[in-house]
Amino acid sequence: MKRTKKDFNFLCGILRSREYQLLPPQKLETLLGLNDYKAVFNQLPELPFSTELHRQPGMEGIEAGFRAELAELKELLAKFSPSEEFSRLVFLPWDFFNLKSAVLQKLRAREAEEFFGPEGEVGIKELKAMAAAMEFTSLPKHLFEALQRAWVAYYEEEKDTQSFEIALDREKQRAVGEAARELSGDLYRYWQRLAAVKLAEVFLRAYFAQIPWRTVRWGFSGYRDVDKLKSFYSLKPQEWESRIPALSQQPLQRILLAVREGVDMEKAVAEESRSCASSIQDWRYRPPSLEYAYYFLMRKLADLYNLRLILICKANRIAEQEIRKRVRDAFV
Protein backbone atom coordinates (compact mmCIF):
# COMPACT_ATOMS: atom_id res chain seq x y z
CA MET A 1 0.00 0.00 0.00
CA LYS A 2 1.35 3.38 -1.00
CA ARG A 3 1.29 6.20 1.50
CA THR A 4 1.88 9.81 0.73
CA LYS A 5 4.95 11.30 2.42
CA LYS A 6 4.31 14.78 1.15
CA ASP A 7 4.21 17.79 3.43
CA PHE A 8 0.71 18.97 4.40
CA ASN A 9 1.94 21.58 6.88
CA PHE A 10 1.09 24.71 4.90
CA LEU A 11 -2.31 23.53 3.65
CA CYS A 12 -3.34 22.39 7.13
CA GLY A 13 -2.24 25.69 8.62
CA ILE A 14 -4.63 27.51 6.30
CA LEU A 15 -7.45 25.08 7.02
CA ARG A 16 -7.01 25.36 10.80
CA SER A 17 -7.37 29.14 10.50
CA ARG A 18 -10.79 28.51 8.90
CA GLU A 19 -12.23 26.02 11.37
CA TYR A 20 -14.56 28.71 12.70
CA GLN A 21 -16.38 28.50 9.34
CA LEU A 22 -17.47 24.88 9.89
CA LEU A 23 -21.15 24.47 10.72
CA PRO A 24 -21.79 22.98 14.20
CA PRO A 25 -24.39 20.16 14.22
CA GLN A 26 -26.67 22.17 16.49
CA LYS A 27 -26.70 25.05 13.99
CA LEU A 28 -27.72 22.69 11.21
CA GLU A 29 -30.55 21.41 13.41
CA THR A 30 -31.68 24.98 14.05
CA LEU A 31 -31.78 25.80 10.34
CA LEU A 32 -33.68 22.62 9.51
CA GLY A 33 -36.31 23.45 12.12
CA LEU A 34 -37.04 26.98 10.88
CA ASN A 35 -40.34 27.55 9.12
CA ASP A 36 -39.40 29.37 5.94
CA TYR A 37 -36.69 30.78 3.71
CA LYS A 38 -36.67 34.21 5.36
CA ALA A 39 -36.12 32.70 8.80
CA VAL A 40 -33.20 30.60 7.49
CA PHE A 41 -31.77 33.62 5.67
CA ASN A 42 -31.81 35.65 8.89
CA GLN A 43 -30.10 32.86 10.86
CA LEU A 44 -27.27 32.07 8.44
CA PRO A 45 -23.81 31.85 10.02
CA GLU A 46 -21.22 34.39 8.93
CA LEU A 47 -19.60 32.70 5.96
CA PRO A 48 -18.53 33.79 2.48
CA PHE A 49 -21.65 31.91 1.32
CA SER A 50 -23.94 34.17 3.34
CA THR A 51 -22.00 37.29 2.38
CA GLU A 52 -22.77 36.62 -1.28
CA LEU A 53 -26.38 35.80 -0.50
CA HIS A 54 -26.86 39.12 1.29
CA ARG A 55 -25.67 40.88 -1.86
CA GLN A 56 -28.37 39.24 -3.95
CA PRO A 57 -31.08 37.42 -1.95
CA GLY A 58 -32.89 34.59 -3.71
CA MET A 59 -31.93 31.71 -5.96
CA GLU A 60 -29.22 33.61 -7.82
CA GLY A 61 -27.54 34.53 -4.55
CA ILE A 62 -27.71 30.94 -3.29
CA GLU A 63 -25.98 29.65 -6.39
CA ALA A 64 -23.46 32.51 -6.41
CA GLY A 65 -22.49 31.89 -2.78
CA PHE A 66 -22.22 28.15 -3.36
CA ARG A 67 -20.01 28.60 -6.45
CA ALA A 68 -17.84 31.24 -4.79
CA GLU A 69 -16.98 29.00 -1.85
CA LEU A 70 -16.29 25.99 -4.07
CA ALA A 71 -14.03 28.07 -6.30
CA GLU A 72 -12.11 29.24 -3.25
CA LEU A 73 -11.61 25.65 -2.03
CA LYS A 74 -10.47 24.45 -5.43
CA GLU A 75 -8.04 27.33 -5.76
CA LEU A 76 -6.67 26.56 -2.31
CA LEU A 77 -6.05 22.93 -3.24
CA ALA A 78 -4.58 23.85 -6.61
CA LYS A 79 -2.06 26.16 -4.93
CA PHE A 80 -1.20 24.35 -1.74
CA SER A 81 -2.14 20.67 -1.82
CA PRO A 82 1.10 18.65 -1.98
CA SER A 83 -0.72 15.74 -3.61
CA GLU A 84 -2.73 15.82 -6.83
CA GLU A 85 -4.18 12.42 -5.92
CA PHE A 86 -5.45 13.82 -2.62
CA SER A 87 -7.14 16.74 -4.36
CA ARG A 88 -8.90 14.33 -6.72
CA LEU A 89 -10.05 12.12 -3.83
CA VAL A 90 -11.66 15.06 -2.02
CA PHE A 91 -14.17 15.57 -4.83
CA LEU A 92 -14.45 11.97 -6.07
CA PRO A 93 -17.65 11.08 -4.12
CA TRP A 94 -19.27 14.21 -5.51
CA ASP A 95 -18.18 13.34 -9.05
CA PHE A 96 -20.13 10.10 -8.72
CA PHE A 97 -23.08 11.82 -7.06
CA ASN A 98 -23.34 14.41 -9.83
CA LEU A 99 -22.83 11.88 -12.60
CA LYS A 100 -25.66 9.78 -11.18
CA SER A 101 -27.90 12.84 -10.85
CA ALA A 102 -27.27 13.92 -14.45
CA VAL A 103 -27.95 10.48 -15.90
CA LEU A 104 -31.06 9.88 -13.79
CA GLN A 105 -32.40 13.27 -14.77
CA LYS A 106 -32.11 12.23 -18.40
CA LEU A 107 -33.48 8.71 -17.93
CA ARG A 108 -36.43 9.82 -15.85
CA ALA A 109 -37.11 12.91 -17.96
CA ARG A 110 -37.81 15.01 -14.88
CA GLU A 111 -35.95 18.28 -15.10
CA ALA A 112 -36.44 19.39 -11.50
CA GLU A 113 -36.00 16.04 -9.76
CA GLU A 114 -32.25 15.63 -9.34
CA PHE A 115 -30.14 17.76 -7.00
CA PHE A 116 -26.44 18.29 -7.68
CA GLY A 117 -23.59 18.63 -5.22
CA PRO A 118 -20.19 20.35 -5.32
CA GLU A 119 -18.44 20.07 -8.68
CA GLY A 120 -15.47 17.74 -8.90
CA GLU A 121 -13.26 17.03 -11.89
CA VAL A 122 -16.21 17.39 -14.27
CA GLY A 123 -18.56 20.36 -14.17
CA ILE A 124 -22.30 19.89 -13.78
CA LYS A 125 -22.99 21.69 -17.05
CA GLU A 126 -20.69 19.24 -18.85
CA LEU A 127 -22.28 16.24 -17.14
CA LYS A 128 -25.77 17.35 -18.11
CA ALA A 129 -24.65 17.87 -21.70
CA MET A 130 -23.12 14.39 -21.80
CA ALA A 131 -26.31 12.89 -20.38
CA ALA A 132 -28.49 14.79 -22.85
CA ALA A 133 -26.44 13.39 -25.72
CA MET A 134 -25.87 10.03 -23.98
CA GLU A 135 -22.21 10.39 -24.89
CA PHE A 136 -19.72 9.94 -22.03
CA THR A 137 -16.37 9.18 -23.67
CA SER A 138 -14.86 12.45 -22.43
CA LEU A 139 -15.31 11.43 -18.78
CA PRO A 140 -12.14 10.69 -16.79
CA LYS A 141 -11.26 7.01 -17.15
CA HIS A 142 -12.30 5.95 -13.63
CA LEU A 143 -15.74 7.55 -14.00
CA PHE A 144 -16.25 6.22 -17.52
CA GLU A 145 -15.41 2.65 -16.53
CA ALA A 146 -17.65 2.79 -13.46
CA LEU A 147 -20.50 4.13 -15.60
CA GLN A 148 -20.09 1.29 -18.08
CA ARG A 149 -20.53 -1.24 -15.29
CA ALA A 150 -23.67 0.57 -14.13
CA TRP A 151 -25.01 0.47 -17.69
CA VAL A 152 -24.66 -3.31 -17.61
CA ALA A 153 -27.04 -3.39 -14.64
CA TYR A 154 -29.43 -1.00 -16.36
CA TYR A 155 -29.73 -3.01 -19.55
CA GLU A 156 -29.62 -6.46 -17.97
CA GLU A 157 -32.58 -5.42 -15.81
CA GLU A 158 -34.58 -4.15 -18.79
CA LYS A 159 -33.69 -0.48 -18.43
CA ASP A 160 -34.40 -0.33 -14.72
CA THR A 161 -33.17 2.98 -13.27
CA GLN A 162 -33.15 1.56 -9.75
CA SER A 163 -30.64 -1.10 -10.78
CA PHE A 164 -28.53 1.60 -12.44
CA GLU A 165 -28.57 3.78 -9.33
CA ILE A 166 -27.71 0.91 -6.99
CA ALA A 167 -24.88 -0.22 -9.28
CA LEU A 168 -23.31 3.23 -9.64
CA ASP A 169 -23.45 3.84 -5.90
CA ARG A 170 -21.54 0.59 -5.41
CA GLU A 171 -18.97 1.65 -8.01
CA LYS A 172 -18.48 4.90 -6.07
CA GLN A 173 -17.66 3.03 -2.88
CA ARG A 174 -15.19 0.81 -4.69
CA ALA A 175 -13.49 3.70 -6.52
CA VAL A 176 -13.14 5.87 -3.42
CA GLY A 177 -11.82 2.92 -1.43
CA GLU A 178 -9.14 2.19 -4.02
CA ALA A 179 -8.12 5.85 -4.20
CA ALA A 180 -7.89 6.01 -0.40
CA ARG A 181 -5.77 2.85 -0.34
CA GLU A 182 -3.10 4.61 -2.36
CA LEU A 183 -2.88 7.56 0.03
CA SER A 184 -3.31 6.53 3.65
CA GLY A 185 -3.84 3.39 5.69
CA ASP A 186 -6.14 5.22 8.10
CA LEU A 187 -8.19 6.70 5.29
CA TYR A 188 -8.51 3.33 3.61
CA ARG A 189 -9.66 1.64 6.82
CA TYR A 190 -12.24 4.40 7.33
CA TRP A 191 -13.66 3.90 3.86
CA GLN A 192 -13.73 0.12 4.29
CA ARG A 193 -15.78 0.56 7.43
CA LEU A 194 -18.06 3.11 5.81
CA ALA A 195 -18.55 0.84 2.79
CA ALA A 196 -19.72 -1.94 5.13
CA VAL A 197 -22.33 0.41 6.62
CA LYS A 198 -23.51 1.31 3.12
CA LEU A 199 -23.74 -2.36 2.15
CA ALA A 200 -25.93 -3.02 5.18
CA GLU A 201 -28.14 -0.05 4.35
CA VAL A 202 -28.60 -1.14 0.73
CA PHE A 203 -29.37 -4.69 1.81
CA LEU A 204 -31.91 -3.72 4.46
CA ARG A 205 -33.73 -1.07 2.43
CA ALA A 206 -34.14 -3.54 -0.41
CA TYR A 207 -35.06 -6.39 1.93
CA PHE A 208 -37.88 -4.53 3.68
CA ALA A 209 -39.09 -2.98 0.41
CA GLN A 210 -39.17 -6.49 -1.06
CA ILE A 211 -37.08 -5.50 -4.06
CA PRO A 212 -36.12 -8.58 -6.10
CA TRP A 213 -32.63 -9.91 -5.41
CA ARG A 214 -31.69 -9.69 -9.09
CA THR A 215 -32.10 -5.89 -8.77
CA VAL A 216 -30.36 -5.36 -5.44
CA ARG A 217 -27.46 -7.70 -6.24
CA TRP A 218 -25.82 -4.90 -8.23
CA GLY A 219 -25.19 -3.13 -4.94
CA PHE A 220 -22.76 -5.87 -3.92
CA SER A 221 -20.59 -6.15 -7.02
CA GLY A 222 -17.13 -7.39 -6.11
CA TYR A 223 -18.10 -7.97 -2.48
CA ARG A 224 -16.65 -11.16 -1.03
CA ASP A 225 -19.74 -11.99 1.05
CA VAL A 226 -22.34 -11.49 -1.68
CA ASP A 227 -23.40 -15.16 -1.67
CA LYS A 228 -23.88 -15.07 2.09
CA LEU A 229 -26.04 -11.98 1.82
CA LYS A 230 -28.06 -13.65 -0.91
CA SER A 231 -28.82 -16.52 1.51
CA PHE A 232 -30.04 -13.96 4.11
CA TYR A 233 -32.42 -12.43 1.58
CA SER A 234 -34.83 -15.37 1.57
CA LEU A 235 -34.92 -15.73 5.36
CA LYS A 236 -36.77 -13.96 8.14
CA PRO A 237 -34.63 -11.72 10.40
CA GLN A 238 -35.15 -14.16 13.27
CA GLU A 239 -33.34 -16.78 11.20
CA TRP A 240 -30.23 -14.63 10.60
CA GLU A 241 -28.53 -14.99 13.98
CA SER A 242 -26.55 -18.19 13.38
CA ARG A 243 -25.35 -16.91 9.99
CA ILE A 244 -24.28 -13.39 11.00
CA PRO A 245 -20.85 -14.39 12.45
CA ALA A 246 -19.89 -15.76 9.01
CA LEU A 247 -19.92 -12.23 7.56
CA SER A 248 -16.43 -10.77 7.32
CA GLN A 249 -17.11 -7.14 8.33
CA GLN A 250 -18.11 -6.21 11.85
CA PRO A 251 -20.19 -3.09 11.00
CA LEU A 252 -22.36 -5.24 8.76
CA GLN A 253 -22.62 -7.88 11.49
CA ARG A 254 -23.64 -5.33 14.13
CA ILE A 255 -26.33 -3.73 11.98
CA LEU A 256 -27.93 -7.01 10.92
CA LEU A 257 -27.80 -8.34 14.47
CA ALA A 258 -29.49 -5.19 15.79
CA VAL A 259 -32.26 -5.49 13.19
CA ARG A 260 -32.62 -9.18 13.99
CA GLU A 261 -33.16 -8.17 17.64
CA GLY A 262 -35.93 -5.76 16.68
CA VAL A 263 -34.07 -2.44 16.34
CA ASP A 264 -35.49 -0.17 13.64
CA MET A 265 -33.42 -0.38 10.48
CA GLU A 266 -32.95 3.40 10.18
CA LYS A 267 -31.80 3.61 13.80
CA ALA A 268 -29.38 0.69 13.46
CA VAL A 269 -27.74 2.18 10.36
CA ALA A 270 -27.65 5.68 11.88
CA GLU A 271 -25.94 4.47 15.05
CA GLU A 272 -23.25 2.62 13.12
CA SER A 273 -22.78 5.61 10.83
CA ARG A 274 -22.26 7.89 13.82
CA SER A 275 -19.76 5.46 15.29
CA CYS A 276 -17.91 5.40 11.98
CA ALA A 277 -17.97 9.19 11.75
CA SER A 278 -16.53 9.57 15.23
CA SER A 279 -13.27 8.00 14.06
CA ILE A 280 -12.69 10.69 11.46
CA GLN A 281 -13.78 13.47 13.82
CA ASP A 282 -10.79 12.56 15.95
CA TRP A 283 -8.56 13.51 13.00
CA ARG A 284 -9.22 17.17 13.76
CA TYR A 285 -6.82 16.81 16.70
CA ARG A 286 -3.98 15.42 14.62
CA PRO A 287 -0.93 17.44 13.66
CA PRO A 288 -0.77 18.71 10.06
CA SER A 289 -1.46 15.67 7.91
CA LEU A 290 -3.43 14.28 5.02
CA GLU A 291 -5.99 12.96 7.49
CA TYR A 292 -6.61 16.34 9.11
CA ALA A 293 -6.96 18.02 5.70
CA TYR A 294 -9.43 15.34 4.63
CA TYR A 295 -11.49 15.78 7.79
CA PHE A 296 -11.76 19.53 7.28
CA LEU A 297 -12.62 19.37 3.59
CA MET A 298 -15.30 16.69 4.03
CA ARG A 299 -16.94 18.82 6.71
CA LYS A 300 -16.75 21.96 4.60
CA LEU A 301 -18.16 20.40 1.44
CA ALA A 302 -21.06 18.84 3.34
CA ASP A 303 -21.80 22.20 5.01
CA LEU A 304 -21.98 23.95 1.65
CA TYR A 305 -24.23 21.28 0.18
CA ASN A 306 -26.55 21.33 3.20
CA LEU A 307 -26.84 25.11 3.37
CA ARG A 308 -27.72 25.31 -0.29
CA LEU A 309 -30.19 22.44 0.04
CA ILE A 310 -31.99 23.95 3.04
CA LEU A 311 -32.29 27.39 1.45
CA ILE A 312 -33.64 26.07 -1.84
CA CYS A 313 -36.07 23.69 -0.15
CA LYS A 314 -37.36 26.29 2.29
CA ALA A 315 -37.87 28.74 -0.59
CA ASN A 316 -39.96 26.07 -2.31
CA ARG A 317 -41.91 25.23 0.88
CA ILE A 318 -40.68 21.64 1.04
CA ALA A 319 -41.44 19.91 4.33
CA GLU A 320 -38.69 19.59 6.92
CA GLN A 321 -38.92 15.79 6.95
CA GLU A 322 -38.33 15.67 3.20
CA ILE A 323 -35.31 17.97 3.52
CA ARG A 324 -33.82 15.77 6.24
CA LYS A 325 -33.87 12.80 3.88
CA ARG A 326 -31.51 14.66 1.56
CA VAL A 327 -29.15 16.23 4.06
CA ARG A 328 -25.65 14.81 3.59
CA ASP A 329 -23.63 13.48 6.47
CA ALA A 330 -20.30 15.31 6.66
CA PHE A 331 -18.29 12.13 6.34
CA VAL A 332 -20.16 10.18 3.65
C-alpha positions in Angstrom: 0.0 0.0 0.0 1.3 3.4 -1.0 1.3 6.2 1.5 1.9 9.8 0.7 5.0 11.3 2.4 4.3 14.8 1.1 4.2 17.8 3.4 0.7 19.0 4.4 1.9 21.6 6.9 1.1 24.7 4.9 -2.3 23.5 3.6 -3.3 22.4 7.1 -2.2 25.7 8.6 -4.6 27.5 6.3 -7.5 25.1 7.0 -7.0 25.4 10.8 -7.4 29.1 10.5 -10.8 28.5 8.9 -12.2 26.0 11.4 -14.6 28.7 12.7 -16.4 28.5 9.3 -17.5 24.9 9.9 -21.1 24.5 10.7 -21.8 23.0 14.2 -24.4 20.2 14.2 -26.7 22.2 16.5 -26.7 25.0 14.0 -27.7 22.7 11.2 -30.6 21.4 13.4 -31.7 25.0 14.0 -31.8 25.8 10.3 -33.7 22.6 9.5 -36.3 23.4 12.1 -37.0 27.0 10.9 -40.3 27.5 9.1 -39.4 29.4 5.9 -36.7 30.8 3.7 -36.7 34.2 5.4 -36.1 32.7 8.8 -33.2 30.6 7.5 -31.8 33.6 5.7 -31.8 35.6 8.9 -30.1 32.9 10.9 -27.3 32.1 8.4 -23.8 31.9 10.0 -21.2 34.4 8.9 -19.6 32.7 6.0 -18.5 33.8 2.5 -21.6 31.9 1.3 -23.9 34.2 3.3 -22.0 37.3 2.4 -22.8 36.6 -1.3 -26.4 35.8 -0.5 -26.9 39.1 1.3 -25.7 40.9 -1.9 -28.4 39.2 -3.9 -31.1 37.4 -1.9 -32.9 34.6 -3.7 -31.9 31.7 -6.0 -29.2 33.6 -7.8 -27.5 34.5 -4.6 -27.7 30.9 -3.3 -26.0 29.6 -6.4 -23.5 32.5 -6.4 -22.5 31.9 -2.8 -22.2 28.1 -3.4 -20.0 28.6 -6.5 -17.8 31.2 -4.8 -17.0 29.0 -1.8 -16.3 26.0 -4.1 -14.0 28.1 -6.3 -12.1 29.2 -3.2 -11.6 25.7 -2.0 -10.5 24.4 -5.4 -8.0 27.3 -5.8 -6.7 26.6 -2.3 -6.0 22.9 -3.2 -4.6 23.9 -6.6 -2.1 26.2 -4.9 -1.2 24.4 -1.7 -2.1 20.7 -1.8 1.1 18.7 -2.0 -0.7 15.7 -3.6 -2.7 15.8 -6.8 -4.2 12.4 -5.9 -5.4 13.8 -2.6 -7.1 16.7 -4.4 -8.9 14.3 -6.7 -10.0 12.1 -3.8 -11.7 15.1 -2.0 -14.2 15.6 -4.8 -14.5 12.0 -6.1 -17.6 11.1 -4.1 -19.3 14.2 -5.5 -18.2 13.3 -9.1 -20.1 10.1 -8.7 -23.1 11.8 -7.1 -23.3 14.4 -9.8 -22.8 11.9 -12.6 -25.7 9.8 -11.2 -27.9 12.8 -10.9 -27.3 13.9 -14.4 -27.9 10.5 -15.9 -31.1 9.9 -13.8 -32.4 13.3 -14.8 -32.1 12.2 -18.4 -33.5 8.7 -17.9 -36.4 9.8 -15.8 -37.1 12.9 -18.0 -37.8 15.0 -14.9 -35.9 18.3 -15.1 -36.4 19.4 -11.5 -36.0 16.0 -9.8 -32.3 15.6 -9.3 -30.1 17.8 -7.0 -26.4 18.3 -7.7 -23.6 18.6 -5.2 -20.2 20.3 -5.3 -18.4 20.1 -8.7 -15.5 17.7 -8.9 -13.3 17.0 -11.9 -16.2 17.4 -14.3 -18.6 20.4 -14.2 -22.3 19.9 -13.8 -23.0 21.7 -17.1 -20.7 19.2 -18.8 -22.3 16.2 -17.1 -25.8 17.3 -18.1 -24.7 17.9 -21.7 -23.1 14.4 -21.8 -26.3 12.9 -20.4 -28.5 14.8 -22.8 -26.4 13.4 -25.7 -25.9 10.0 -24.0 -22.2 10.4 -24.9 -19.7 9.9 -22.0 -16.4 9.2 -23.7 -14.9 12.5 -22.4 -15.3 11.4 -18.8 -12.1 10.7 -16.8 -11.3 7.0 -17.1 -12.3 6.0 -13.6 -15.7 7.6 -14.0 -16.3 6.2 -17.5 -15.4 2.6 -16.5 -17.7 2.8 -13.5 -20.5 4.1 -15.6 -20.1 1.3 -18.1 -20.5 -1.2 -15.3 -23.7 0.6 -14.1 -25.0 0.5 -17.7 -24.7 -3.3 -17.6 -27.0 -3.4 -14.6 -29.4 -1.0 -16.4 -29.7 -3.0 -19.5 -29.6 -6.5 -18.0 -32.6 -5.4 -15.8 -34.6 -4.1 -18.8 -33.7 -0.5 -18.4 -34.4 -0.3 -14.7 -33.2 3.0 -13.3 -33.2 1.6 -9.8 -30.6 -1.1 -10.8 -28.5 1.6 -12.4 -28.6 3.8 -9.3 -27.7 0.9 -7.0 -24.9 -0.2 -9.3 -23.3 3.2 -9.6 -23.5 3.8 -5.9 -21.5 0.6 -5.4 -19.0 1.7 -8.0 -18.5 4.9 -6.1 -17.7 3.0 -2.9 -15.2 0.8 -4.7 -13.5 3.7 -6.5 -13.1 5.9 -3.4 -11.8 2.9 -1.4 -9.1 2.2 -4.0 -8.1 5.9 -4.2 -7.9 6.0 -0.4 -5.8 2.8 -0.3 -3.1 4.6 -2.4 -2.9 7.6 0.0 -3.3 6.5 3.7 -3.8 3.4 5.7 -6.1 5.2 8.1 -8.2 6.7 5.3 -8.5 3.3 3.6 -9.7 1.6 6.8 -12.2 4.4 7.3 -13.7 3.9 3.9 -13.7 0.1 4.3 -15.8 0.6 7.4 -18.1 3.1 5.8 -18.5 0.8 2.8 -19.7 -1.9 5.1 -22.3 0.4 6.6 -23.5 1.3 3.1 -23.7 -2.4 2.2 -25.9 -3.0 5.2 -28.1 -0.1 4.3 -28.6 -1.1 0.7 -29.4 -4.7 1.8 -31.9 -3.7 4.5 -33.7 -1.1 2.4 -34.1 -3.5 -0.4 -35.1 -6.4 1.9 -37.9 -4.5 3.7 -39.1 -3.0 0.4 -39.2 -6.5 -1.1 -37.1 -5.5 -4.1 -36.1 -8.6 -6.1 -32.6 -9.9 -5.4 -31.7 -9.7 -9.1 -32.1 -5.9 -8.8 -30.4 -5.4 -5.4 -27.5 -7.7 -6.2 -25.8 -4.9 -8.2 -25.2 -3.1 -4.9 -22.8 -5.9 -3.9 -20.6 -6.1 -7.0 -17.1 -7.4 -6.1 -18.1 -8.0 -2.5 -16.7 -11.2 -1.0 -19.7 -12.0 1.1 -22.3 -11.5 -1.7 -23.4 -15.2 -1.7 -23.9 -15.1 2.1 -26.0 -12.0 1.8 -28.1 -13.7 -0.9 -28.8 -16.5 1.5 -30.0 -14.0 4.1 -32.4 -12.4 1.6 -34.8 -15.4 1.6 -34.9 -15.7 5.4 -36.8 -14.0 8.1 -34.6 -11.7 10.4 -35.2 -14.2 13.3 -33.3 -16.8 11.2 -30.2 -14.6 10.6 -28.5 -15.0 14.0 -26.6 -18.2 13.4 -25.4 -16.9 10.0 -24.3 -13.4 11.0 -20.8 -14.4 12.4 -19.9 -15.8 9.0 -19.9 -12.2 7.6 -16.4 -10.8 7.3 -17.1 -7.1 8.3 -18.1 -6.2 11.9 -20.2 -3.1 11.0 -22.4 -5.2 8.8 -22.6 -7.9 11.5 -23.6 -5.3 14.1 -26.3 -3.7 12.0 -27.9 -7.0 10.9 -27.8 -8.3 14.5 -29.5 -5.2 15.8 -32.3 -5.5 13.2 -32.6 -9.2 14.0 -33.2 -8.2 17.6 -35.9 -5.8 16.7 -34.1 -2.4 16.3 -35.5 -0.2 13.6 -33.4 -0.4 10.5 -32.9 3.4 10.2 -31.8 3.6 13.8 -29.4 0.7 13.5 -27.7 2.2 10.4 -27.6 5.7 11.9 -25.9 4.5 15.1 -23.3 2.6 13.1 -22.8 5.6 10.8 -22.3 7.9 13.8 -19.8 5.5 15.3 -17.9 5.4 12.0 -18.0 9.2 11.8 -16.5 9.6 15.2 -13.3 8.0 14.1 -12.7 10.7 11.5 -13.8 13.5 13.8 -10.8 12.6 15.9 -8.6 13.5 13.0 -9.2 17.2 13.8 -6.8 16.8 16.7 -4.0 15.4 14.6 -0.9 17.4 13.7 -0.8 18.7 10.1 -1.5 15.7 7.9 -3.4 14.3 5.0 -6.0 13.0 7.5 -6.6 16.3 9.1 -7.0 18.0 5.7 -9.4 15.3 4.6 -11.5 15.8 7.8 -11.8 19.5 7.3 -12.6 19.4 3.6 -15.3 16.7 4.0 -16.9 18.8 6.7 -16.7 22.0 4.6 -18.2 20.4 1.4 -21.1 18.8 3.3 -21.8 22.2 5.0 -22.0 24.0 1.7 -24.2 21.3 0.2 -26.5 21.3 3.2 -26.8 25.1 3.4 -27.7 25.3 -0.3 -30.2 22.4 0.0 -32.0 24.0 3.0 -32.3 27.4 1.5 -33.6 26.1 -1.8 -36.1 23.7 -0.2 -37.4 26.3 2.3 -37.9 28.7 -0.6 -40.0 26.1 -2.3 -41.9 25.2 0.9 -40.7 21.6 1.0 -41.4 19.9 4.3 -38.7 19.6 6.9 -38.9 15.8 6.9 -38.3 15.7 3.2 -35.3 18.0 3.5 -33.8 15.8 6.2 -33.9 12.8 3.9 -31.5 14.7 1.6 -29.1 16.2 4.1 -25.7 14.8 3.6 -23.6 13.5 6.5 -20.3 15.3 6.7 -18.3 12.1 6.3 -20.2 10.2 3.7 
